[in-house]
Amino acid sequence: MDKGRLEAFSDGVIAIIITIMVLEMKAPHGTDLAALYPMLSVFLSYVLSFVYLGIYWNNHHHMLHVTELVSGGILWANLHLLFWLSLIPFVTGWMGENHFAPAPTAVYGVVLFMAAIAYWILQRTIISKHGHDSLLAVAIGKDYKGKLSQALYLIAIPSAFFHQWIAGAIYVLVALLWLVPDKRIERVLSDSRKS
């Protein structure tokens, strides 16, 4: 099966998710800058979620670049990832509207953690289809950054009930870890072209 349709579908779903998120942000009724202050938590949660979706879109694109064949298992693993990403507008709105209250902040972390697990499952499914010596397998290696991200989410989720700003700081930290584009796949592709 060609990967083009999978890529196009995934790009479309992520674009719709971002659109839904921005449409849920309501403009204030006041006309001065002070009217924006009550919306600060909504805006900050939107920015964080936008960055996360951008990171997933970027890394998904790189991963599919080294994917040659798509199987039914890969399609289902990709849908599993898109399911968790599709929940981001809901948890973003809930967390932002409630000023980073403990339960919404923890549930936000659960969705991020499950999206990370779903991404890992998609990676493993692609690697099992293409072999453990494939470009993706070589590029991912031991995936310390992915494992660290999952561990940080597991710390952040219960932290939200003690102090939600600790959880928020961890979510920002994980985003910053991935904000710098992941060069592993590009490096492996470059090396394979040279040889």
C-alpha positions as a LaTeX table, in Angstrom:
\begin{tabular}{lrrr}
\hline
Residue & $x$ (\AA) & $y$ (\AA) & $z$ (\AA) \\
\hline
Met1 & 0.00 & 0.00 & 0.00 \\
Asp2 & 1.31 & 3.47 & $-0.84$ \\
Lys3 & 2.13 & 5.80 & 2.06 \\
Gly4 & 0.83 & 8.91 & 0.26 \\
Arg5 & $-2.79$ & 8.46 & 1.34 \\
Leu6 & $-1.77$ & 7.80 & 4.95 \\
Glu7 & 0.37 & 10.93 & 4.97 \\
Ala8 & $-2.35$ & 13.09 & 3.40 \\
Phe9 & $-5.03$ & 11.78 & 5.76 \\
Ser10 & $-2.85$ & 12.35 & 8.82 \\
Asp11 & $-1.91$ & 15.87 & 7.70 \\
Gly12 & $-5.60$ & 16.66 & 7.19 \\
Val13 & $-6.61$ & 15.34 & 10.60 \\
Ile14 & $-3.87$ & 17.31 & 12.37 \\
Ala15 & $-4.87$ & 20.46 & 10.46 \\
Ile16 & $-8.50$ & 19.96 & 11.54 \\
Ile17 & $-7.42$ & 19.43 & 15.16 \\
Ile18 & $-5.53$ & 22.74 & 15.13 \\
Thr19 & $-8.50$ & 24.46 & 13.50 \\
Ile20 & $-10.89$ & 23.14 & 16.14 \\
Met21 & $-8.55$ & 24.32 & 18.87 \\
Val22 & $-8.33$ & 27.87 & 17.55 \\
Leu23 & $-12.08$ & 28.07 & 16.91 \\
Glu24 & $-12.75$ & 27.19 & 20.54 \\
Met25 & $-10.90$ & 30.32 & 21.67 \\
Lys26 & $-13.52$ & 33.01 & 22.18 \\
Ala27 & $-12.77$ & 36.70 & 21.78 \\
Pro28 & $-13.32$ & 38.81 & 24.91 \\
His29 & $-16.25$ & 41.22 & 25.05 \\
Gly30 & $-14.16$ & 44.12 & 26.32 \\
Thr31 & $-12.29$ & 46.49 & 24.03 \\
Asp32 & $-9.23$ & 47.23 & 26.14 \\
Leu33 & $-6.14$ & 45.10 & 26.72 \\
Ala34 & $-7.29$ & 44.31 & 30.27 \\
Ala35 & $-10.09$ & 42.23 & 28.71 \\
Leu36 & $-7.44$ & 39.79 & 27.50 \\
Tyr37 & $-6.08$ & 39.00 & 30.99 \\
Pro38 & $-8.84$ & 36.53 & 31.98 \\
Met39 & $-8.04$ & 34.63 & 28.75 \\
Leu40 & $-4.34$ & 34.22 & 29.57 \\
Ser41 & $-4.65$ & 30.59 & 30.72 \\
Val42 & $-6.74$ & 29.73 & 27.63 \\
Phe43 & $-4.12$ & 31.31 & 25.38 \\
Leu44 & $-1.18$ & 29.64 & 27.14 \\
Ser45 & $-2.81$ & 26.20 & 26.95 \\
Tyr46 & $-3.52$ & 26.82 & 23.25 \\
Val47 & 0.12 & 27.76 & 22.56 \\
Leu48 & 1.41 & 24.67 & 24.38 \\
Ser49 & $-0.98$ & 22.37 & 22.51 \\
Phe50 & $-0.21$ & 24.04 & 19.17 \\
Val51 & 3.50 & 23.40 & 19.78 \\
Tyr52 & 2.80 & 19.75 & 20.67 \\
Leu53 & 0.72 & 19.22 & 17.54 \\
Gly54 & 3.45 & 20.86 & 15.46 \\
Ile55 & 6.03 & 18.53 & 16.99 \\
Tyr56 & 3.89 & 15.47 & 16.25 \\
Trp57 & 3.24 & 16.65 & 12.68 \\
Asn58 & 6.94 & 17.29 & 12.07 \\
Asn59 & 8.14 & 13.97 & 13.52 \\
His60 & 5.31 & 12.03 & 11.84 \\
His61 & 6.38 & 13.54 & 8.52 \\
His62 & 10.00 & 12.52 & 9.09 \\
Met63 & 8.99 & 9.01 & 10.15 \\
Leu64 & 6.83 & 8.49 & 7.07 \\
His65 & 9.64 & 9.81 & 4.88 \\
Val66 & 11.64 & 6.66 & 5.65 \\
Thr67 & 8.58 & 4.40 & 5.48 \\
Glu68 & 8.30 & 2.54 & 2.19 \\
Leu69 & 5.30 & 0.27 & 2.68 \\
Val70 & 2.09 & 0.66 & 4.66 \\
Ser71 & 0.27 & $-2.34$ & 6.09 \\
Gly72 & $-3.09$ & $-2.68$ & 7.80 \\
Gly73 & $-1.29$ & $-2.72$ & 11.16 \\
Ile74 & 0.42 & 0.57 & 10.35 \\
Leu75 & $-2.93$ & 2.10 & 9.35 \\
Trp76 & $-4.49$ & 1.07 & 12.68 \\
Ala77 & $-1.47$ & 2.23 & 14.69 \\
Asn78 & $-1.66$ & 5.58 & 12.89 \\
Leu79 & $-5.39$ & 5.87 & 13.67 \\
His80 & $-4.61$ & 5.09 & 17.30 \\
Leu81 & $-2.17$ & 8.04 & 17.35 \\
Leu82 & $-4.69$ & 10.33 & 15.64 \\
Phe83 & $-7.34$ & 9.33 & 18.20 \\
Trp84 & $-5.21$ & 10.60 & 21.09 \\
Leu85 & $-4.19$ & 13.72 & 19.18 \\
Ser86 & $-7.86$ & 14.43 & 18.43 \\
Leu87 & $-8.51$ & 14.70 & 22.18 \\
Ile88 & $-6.01$ & 17.54 & 22.55 \\
Pro89 & $-8.56$ & 20.31 & 21.77 \\
Phe90 & $-10.88$ & 18.98 & 24.48 \\
Val91 & $-8.25$ & 18.74 & 27.21 \\
Thr92 & $-6.66$ & 22.03 & 26.11 \\
Gly93 & $-9.98$ & 23.83 & 26.47 \\
Trp94 & $-10.79$ & 22.15 & 29.78 \\
Met95 & $-7.38$ & 22.99 & 31.24 \\
Gly96 & $-7.34$ & 26.56 & 29.94 \\
Glu97 & $-10.92$ & 27.42 & 30.89 \\
Asn98 & $-10.30$ & 26.18 & 34.42 \\
His99 & $-7.00$ & 28.04 & 34.90 \\
Phe100 & $-4.84$ & 24.90 & 35.07 \\
Ala101 & $-6.88$ & 23.27 & 37.83 \\
Pro102 & $-5.45$ & 19.93 & 39.08 \\
Ala103 & $-7.83$ & 17.43 & 37.40 \\
Pro104 & $-7.83$ & 19.04 & 33.93 \\
Thr105 & $-4.05$ & 19.49 & 34.09 \\
Ala106 & $-3.60$ & 15.82 & 35.02 \\
Val107 & $-5.96$ & 14.64 & 32.27 \\
Tyr108 & $-4.04$ & 16.81 & 29.80 \\
Gly109 & $-0.94$ & 14.84 & 30.84 \\
Val110 & $-2.76$ & 11.53 & 30.41 \\
Val111 & $-3.64$ & 12.47 & 26.82 \\
Leu112 & $-0.04$ & 13.55 & 26.13 \\
Phe113 & 1.25 & 10.31 & 27.64 \\
Met114 & $-1.15$ & 8.18 & 25.60 \\
Ala115 & $-0.23$ & 10.09 & 22.41 \\
Ala116 & 3.44 & 9.36 & 23.17 \\
Ile117 & 2.64 & 5.67 & 23.67 \\
Ala118 & 0.61 & 5.63 & 20.44 \\
Tyr119 & 3.50 & 7.25 & 18.56 \\
Trp120 & 5.87 & 4.62 & 19.98 \\
Ile121 & 3.46 & 1.85 & 18.88 \\
Leu122 & 3.35 & 3.35 & 15.36 \\
Gln123 & 7.16 & 3.46 & 15.26 \\
Arg124 & 7.43 & $-0.16$ & 16.40 \\
Thr125 & 4.78 & $-1.26$ & 13.88 \\
Ile126 & 6.64 & 0.43 & 11.02 \\
Ile127 & 9.94 & $-1.05$ & 12.19 \\
Ser128 & 8.45 & $-4.55$ & 12.41 \\
Lys129 & 7.19 & $-4.17$ & 8.81 \\
His130 & 10.50 & $-2.84$ & 7.45 \\
Gly131 & 12.95 & $-4.79$ & 9.62 \\
His132 & 15.22 & $-4.02$ & 12.51 \\
Asp133 & 17.97 & $-2.89$ & 10.16 \\
Ser134 & 15.66 & $-0.38$ & 8.40 \\
Leu135 & 16.47 & 3.32 & 8.24 \\
Leu136 & 13.84 & 4.10 & 10.88 \\
Ala137 & 15.15 & 1.45 & 13.28 \\
Val138 & 18.71 & 2.73 & 12.89 \\
Ala139 & 17.61 & 6.36 & 13.30 \\
Ile140 & 15.50 & 5.71 & 16.40 \\
Gly141 & 18.15 & 3.59 & 18.07 \\
Lys142 & 17.40 & 3.21 & 21.77 \\
Asp143 & 15.06 & 6.26 & 21.66 \\
Tyr144 & 16.20 & 7.76 & 24.95 \\
Lys145 & 14.37 & 11.03 & 24.25 \\
Gly146 & 11.08 & 9.19 & 23.69 \\
Lys147 & 11.49 & 7.15 & 26.88 \\
Leu148 & 12.44 & 10.25 & 28.87 \\
Ser149 & 9.34 & 12.06 & 27.59 \\
Gln150 & 7.06 & 9.21 & 28.70 \\
Ala151 & 8.72 & 9.11 & 32.14 \\
Leu152 & 8.30 & 12.88 & 32.54 \\
Tyr153 & 4.59 & 12.61 & 31.69 \\
Leu154 & 4.22 & 9.93 & 34.36 \\
Ile155 & 5.80 & 12.31 & 36.88 \\
Ala156 & 3.69 & 15.28 & 35.73 \\
Ile157 & 0.30 & 13.56 & 35.96 \\
Pro158 & 0.28 & 12.99 & 39.76 \\
Ser159 & 2.21 & 16.26 & 40.27 \\
Ala160 & $-0.82$ & 18.13 & 38.95 \\
Phe161 & $-2.68$ & 17.19 & 42.14 \\
Phe162 & 0.07 & 18.58 & 44.39 \\
His163 & 0.93 & 21.67 & 42.39 \\
Gln164 & $-0.37$ & 22.02 & 38.86 \\
Trp165 & 2.41 & 24.42 & 37.88 \\
Ile166 & 4.96 & 21.64 & 38.36 \\
Ala167 & 3.00 & 19.55 & 35.87 \\
Gly168 & 2.76 & 22.51 & 33.51 \\
Ala169 & 6.51 & 23.09 & 33.73 \\
Ile170 & 7.13 & 19.42 & 32.91 \\
Tyr171 & 4.82 & 19.64 & 29.88 \\
Val172 & 6.75 & 22.70 & 28.69 \\
Leu173 & 10.06 & 20.90 & 29.31 \\
Val174 & 9.03 & 17.92 & 27.19 \\
Ala175 & 7.89 & 20.25 & 24.40 \\
Leu176 & 11.25 & 22.05 & 24.56 \\
Leu177 & 13.06 & 18.69 & 24.32 \\
Trp178 & 11.29 & 18.05 & 21.01 \\
Leu179 & 11.05 & 21.64 & 19.73 \\
Val180 & 14.53 & 21.43 & 18.28 \\
Pro181 & 13.91 & 19.29 & 15.20 \\
Asp182 & 14.92 & 15.67 & 15.67 \\
Lys183 & 17.82 & 15.17 & 13.27 \\
Arg184 & 18.16 & 11.38 & 13.74 \\
Ile185 & 16.18 & 10.45 & 10.63 \\
Glu186 & 17.77 & 13.17 & 8.48 \\
Arg187 & 21.24 & 12.03 & 9.58 \\
Val188 & 20.53 & 8.37 & 8.74 \\
Leu189 & 19.04 & 9.34 & 5.36 \\
Ser190 & 22.08 & 11.46 & 4.55 \\
Asp191 & 24.43 & 8.62 & 5.54 \\
Ser192 & 22.49 & 6.09 & 3.44 \\
Arg193 & 22.67 & 8.32 & 0.38 \\
Lys194 & 26.43 & 8.69 & 0.75 \\
Ser195 & 27.01 & 4.94 & 0.86 \\
\hline
\end{tabular}
